């Protein structure tokens, strides 16, 4: 792993926030990504970092003011790790509307990483 990647990891994780049994990265990734890239980017942060499940997004939403740092590049849609039965579809969470929906994995959405505490 190059130094740039290490610095990027540190800048994303920042001072992670503990919410229940989750650690939440302090910052969103600076760019929107497709689902596969989002999963890989979270894993590249270090051991245990991953996309939150759609159920975990409910917890993040309830604590969004404490967590902060949500930048929502274009829209407040964030990837979750929860997949649909159709292989090309995964769930997204709409932060402003407190709702879940599905999206094609090729689409680009915002990304926030979590890790079990």
N, C-alpha and C positions, 0 to 999 in steps of 0.2 A: 504494500500500500504506500503510495507516494505521500510526501508531506502535505501536498495540497488537499488530498482526501482526508488526512487526519485533521487538518485545520477546519475543513468543511464539516466533518463530523462534530467537532467541538462546538462550532458555531450553531449547528442545528440543535444539538442536545442542550447546550447552554447549561443553565441551572434547571435541571428537570424538576417537574412538579409532581409530588406524590398525591394521587387521588385513590383512596382505598388501597387495593393491591396492585395498582398500576403506577408506573413512572411515565410521565408524558414529556416528550421533548419540549423545550422552551419555545422553539420556533417551528414554523412550517418550513418545508423545503421552498427555496426561492422561486422555483418554476413548477408549472403543472406538468404532470407525467401521465403516460398510459399506465394501466394496472400492473403489467409485468415490470416496467421500469420502477414503479412506486414500491413494489415488493422488494426488488433488488436494492433500491436506494436505502430503504429502512434496514434491511439485513446488513448492508455495508457499514452502518453506523457502529456495529459491534455486536457481541453476543447477546441474543435475546430481543434485539430491537426488531419491530415488525409493524405492519399496518394494524390498527384497531379493528376488532370485529364490529358488525353493525350494532350488536347489543352494547358493546363498550362505548360506541358513539353516544348512546343515550346518557351514559355516565359523564362523558366529556361535555356534552351539551349542558347538563345540569350544573356543571362546574366551569363553564366557559369563561366566566368573568374572573375566576381565580386562576385559571390556566393562562388566559391571554395569548398574545402573539399570533392570533389567527389573521393572516393577511388576505386570504381569498383573492387570488390574482385577478380572475375575471368574474367568477361566480362563487358563491359559498358552498360549492360541491366538493366533498372530500371522499377519497376512496376508503373503502373498508376491505378487510380481508375476506369477507363473506361472499362466497360465490353462489350463483344461481345454478339450477340444474343444467341449463344450456352453457356449454363450456366457454363461450365467448362473452358471458355476461357476469358482472359482479355488482354488489350493492354499493351505492354511494349515500352519503348523508348530507342533507342540505342544512347547513348550520343556522342560517337565518330563519328558516321555516320549521326547524325541528322535525323534519320528516326524512324518511328513507325512500329510496327509489332504486331502480336498476339502470345500469349503463353498459354500453359496449366497452369491453376492456381496452379497445384501441383508442377510445376517447381520452382526452387529457383532463385531469381533475387535480385539485389541491391535495397535498400529502402532509400528514402529521404522523409521527412515529410514537409508539408506546413500547413499554417493556414490562413484564411482570416484576413486581417488587418482592 
